[in-house]
Amino acid sequence: MTKNISKMAVVMIVSIAIISLFFIGCVHVDKYTADKIEKGLTEKYGGTFEVLALGNRYGTMTNDYVKANVKAVDSGVVFTAKMSPKGEILADDYASRKVSGQLEELLNNHLKSEGIIANNLMFSIWK
C-alpha cells in the first residue's frame, strides 16, 4: 500500500513539474522572442504584426535563427519569418504572400464580373 502511495506521489510531482515548466518556463522566452520579431517586421514594413507560432527556437544545428508564423494585422496576410539571435530579420515571405493575395482577389473579382464563380490559391516564390 505504501509503495502505491509513493508511486502515485512521484507521478503527481513529476506531472506538476512538467506542467509548470510548460506554462511558466516557456511563456516568458516565447513572448520576448515574439516581441522582437514583431518589432523587427514593424521597422522593416511598417504596420502591425502578430506572431502566431514559434518554431526552431535557435534549435537548429548551428543555432542561427528562430522561425515564426506571423500575421499582418492590417491585411490579414499570414507568412513566415526567420530572425537571427541578434534580433535582425533574416528572411520573410510577407511581400510575396501579400502580392499573391492581391492577385487572387483581382482574378476572382474579374471572373465574378464575367459570371464565373471560382476560387484561386496562388503561391509565388521570390529569391
Secondary structure, 3 states (H helix, E strand, C coil): CHHHHHHHHHHHHHHHHHHHHHHHHHHHHHHHHHHHHHHHHHHHHCCCEEEEEEECCCCCCCCCCEEEEEEECCCCCEEEEEECCCCCEEEECHHHHHHHHHHHHHHHHHHHHCCCCCCCCCCCCCC
